[in-house]
Amino acid sequence: MTYHYFVPSFNNKSNNYSFLGAKINYRPNNKNWQIDVSGTNLLNEKSYIEENTSDISRNLLRTNLLERYFLLNFTYSF
């Protein structure tokens, strides 16, 4: 599992973001295959806003994010 907590601006505490991801892997002994299941953006954040402030300007950059999704992966070696 991975967890990331972002604080883009210390002045605006309402725009903090949490991102959670998980992955599980199954590989049987003495077999040539394995299965992975992973999930990304499990907390389903819709967008991310980054704020940059200087002496003369204030810039906001909004990035839309992919919604929560899961991935099933099967690997076979021969």
Number of C-alpha atoms within 10 A of each C-alpha: 9 9 11 9 10 12 14 16 15 10 9 10 9 9 15 14 15 14 15 17 17 14 14 11 11 11 12 9 8 6 9 11 14 15 14 14 14 15 16 18 19 16 13 15 16 12 12 15 14 14 15 11 10 7 5 5 7 9 10 10 9 11 11 10 12 12 13 15 12 13 10 11 10 11 10 9 7 4
